[in-house]
Amino acid sequence: MQIQGQSALVTGGASGLGEATARALARLGARVAVLDRNAEQAARVAADIGGVACACDITDAASVAAALEQAAVAHGPARILMNVAGIGSAKRIVQRDGSAAPLEDFARVVNINLIGTYNVSRLFAAACSRLEALDNGERGVMLFTASVAAFDGQVGQQAYSASKAGLAGMTLPMARDLAQHAIRVCTIAPGLFATPLMQELPEAVQQSLAASIPFPPRLGRPEEFAELACHIVTNGHLNGEVIRLDGALRMAPR
Ligand SMILES: NC(=O)c1ccc[n+]([C@@H]2O[C@H](COP(=O)([O-])OP(=O)(O)OC[C@H]3O[C@@H](n4cnc5c(N)ncnc54)[C@H](O)[C@@H]3O)[C@@H](O)[C@H]2O)c1
């Protein structure tokens, strides 16, 4: 699908990989709605790219429905959905004091990363399925953002890995389900990227993480993620696939 002139939604568009994706889509001529629970940052990015900020919580059905409606009024119905919003977490299942990890922590991460992504996707897919097909037969395309932790999660990453493996596992059935509506679905599983999340770590830790990447031995740039996200939109034969973007990184146990 050509990006020029399309209406696009980017969750997590206020920061990091989502922000880079929103900026790239806008540069390529899309009208971009920045969906994020951080209203202030979303407004900053939207103002920069001539888009619209739609503050919402991806885990909340009514909040997302309102954001999609706001985006559609501003830009017309969306044919591109980039699900990038997510949170990290690390918690050992048996804690230092011998107690069990709190169940709420696991549920919170799965609720945002997996169920929140499904929530936005189902509302987008229903609306997109009602649109006329484009000249090439396509109606829409959506992206999930997993992580290499879906496959090689580290100590303490049970919740995060489970949520991201859920996205990887959902990719093919979602693509098969939406094939009848001509909507494609792909997932990117990023390795280690230089986003605000990562940049909060001490410089020495960032360097040692970067050195663990075979090639290139540096953190990924958010623009490199955005480039692949946009390629998924334009390459009509990419569907139902999970693509690692990680410089050949395979995470060690810790
Ligand atoms: N940075 C990395 O190295 C890396 C690696 C692998 C996967 N990822 C994944 O990429 C995605 C983006 O990561 P990032 O590093 O850019 O993080 P980030 O913290 O910079 O950005 C995440 C954005 O998501 C938003 N968000 C979080 N929960 C939300 C909710 N419930 N509703 C609406 N918005 C919400 C935040 O407000 C924030 O703007 C995440 O899903 C993350 O798990 C990142």
The ligand as an SDF file (V2000), in Angstrom:
LIG
                    3D

 44 48  0  0  0  0  0  0  0  0999 V2000
   13.4280    0.0410   23.1080 N   0  0  0  0  0  0  0  0  0  0  0  0
   13.7360   -1.2420   22.9130 C   0  0  0  0  0  0  0  0  0  0  0  0
   14.9000   -1.6290   22.9410 O   0  0  0  0  0  0  0  0  0  0  0  0
   12.6400   -2.2390   22.6310 C   0  0  0  0  0  0  0  0  0  0  0  0
   13.0200   -3.5540   22.3580 C   0  0  0  0  0  0  0  0  0  0  0  0
   12.0350   -4.5020   22.0760 C   0  0  0  0  0  0  0  0  0  0  0  0
   10.7030   -4.1350   22.0730 C   0  0  0  0  0  0  0  0  0  0  0  0
   10.3540   -2.8510   22.3640 N   0  0  0  0  0  0  0  0  0  0  0  0
    8.9220   -2.5270   22.3570 C   0  0  0  0  0  0  0  0  0  0  0  0
    8.7160   -1.3910   21.5350 O   0  0  0  0  0  0  0  0  0  0  0  0
    7.6190   -0.6340   22.0250 C   0  0  0  0  0  0  0  0  0  0  0  0
    8.0370    0.8150   22.2170 C   0  0  0  0  0  0  0  0  0  0  0  0
    9.1110    0.8560   23.1380 O   0  0  0  0  0  0  0  0  0  0  0  0
    9.9350    2.1910   23.4080 P   0  0  0  0  0  0  0  0  0  0  0  0
   11.2810    1.7660   23.8320 O   0  0  0  0  0  0  0  0  0  0  0  0
    9.7400    3.1090   22.2830 O   0  0  0  0  0  0  0  0  0  0  0  0
    9.1780    2.6900   24.7450 O   0  0  0  0  0  0  0  0  0  0  0  0
    8.7640    4.1610   25.2000 P   0  0  0  0  0  0  0  0  0  0  0  0
    8.5000    4.0270   26.6730 O   0  0  0  0  0  0  0  0  0  0  0  0
    9.7370    5.1870   24.7140 O   0  0  0  0  0  0  0  0  0  0  0  0
    7.3600    4.4000   24.4370 O   0  0  0  0  0  0  0  0  0  0  0  0
    6.2110    3.6590   24.7470 C   0  0  0  0  0  0  0  0  0  0  0  0
    5.0060    4.5630   24.6170 C   0  0  0  0  0  0  0  0  0  0  0  0
    3.8270    3.7700   24.8740 O   0  0  0  0  0  0  0  0  0  0  0  0
    2.9380    4.5550   25.6290 C   0  0  0  0  0  0  0  0  0  0  0  0
    2.0360    3.6770   26.3900 N   0  0  0  0  0  0  0  0  0  0  0  0
    2.3690    2.7810   27.3380 C   0  0  0  0  0  0  0  0  0  0  0  0
    1.2660    2.1960   27.8460 N   0  0  0  0  0  0  0  0  0  0  0  0
    0.2140    2.7400   27.1970 C   0  0  0  0  0  0  0  0  0  0  0  0
   -1.1920    2.5520   27.2830 C   0  0  0  0  0  0  0  0  0  0  0  0
   -1.7460    1.7010   28.1560 N   0  0  0  0  0  0  0  0  0  0  0  0
   -2.0080    3.2700   26.4540 N   0  0  0  0  0  0  0  0  0  0  0  0
   -1.4680    4.1610   25.5800 C   0  0  0  0  0  0  0  0  0  0  0  0
   -0.1360    4.3810   25.4660 N   0  0  0  0  0  0  0  0  0  0  0  0
    0.6890    3.6780   26.2630 C   0  0  0  0  0  0  0  0  0  0  0  0
    3.8230    5.3790   26.5540 C   0  0  0  0  0  0  0  0  0  0  0  0
    3.1410    6.5270   27.0720 O   0  0  0  0  0  0  0  0  0  0  0  0
    4.9840    5.7260   25.6290 C   0  0  0  0  0  0  0  0  0  0  0  0
    4.7720    6.9580   24.9560 O   0  0  0  0  0  0  0  0  0  0  0  0
    7.1460   -1.3280   23.3080 C   0  0  0  0  0  0  0  0  0  0  0  0
    6.0620   -2.1800   22.9900 O   0  0  0  0  0  0  0  0  0  0  0  0
    8.3660   -2.1490   23.7130 C   0  0  0  0  0  0  0  0  0  0  0  0
    8.0200   -3.2830   24.4730 O   0  0  0  0  0  0  0  0  0  0  0  0
   11.2860   -1.8920   22.6460 C   0  0  0  0  0  0  0  0  0  0  0  0
  1  2  1  0
  2  3  2  0
  2  4  1  0
  4  5  1  0
  4 44  2  0
  5  6  2  0
  6  7  1  0
  7  8  2  0
  8  9  1  0
  8 44  1  0
  9 10  1  0
  9 42  1  0
 10 11  1  0
 11 12  1  0
 11 40  1  0
 12 13  1  0
 13 14  1  0
 14 15  2  0
 14 16  1  0
 14 17  1  0
 17 18  1  0
 18 19  2  0
 18 20  1  0
 18 21  1  0
 21 22  1  0
 22 23  1  0
 23 24  1  0
 23 38  1  0
 24 25  1  0
 25 26  1  0
 25 36  1  0
 26 27  1  0
 26 35  1  0
 27 28  2  0
 28 29  1  0
 29 30  1  0
 29 35  2  0
 30 31  1  0
 30 32  2  0
 32 33  1  0
 33 34  2  0
 34 35  1  0
 36 37  1  0
 36 38  1  0
 38 39  1  0
 40 41  1  0
 40 42  1  0
 42 43  1  0
M  CHG  2   8   1  16  -1
M  END
$$$$
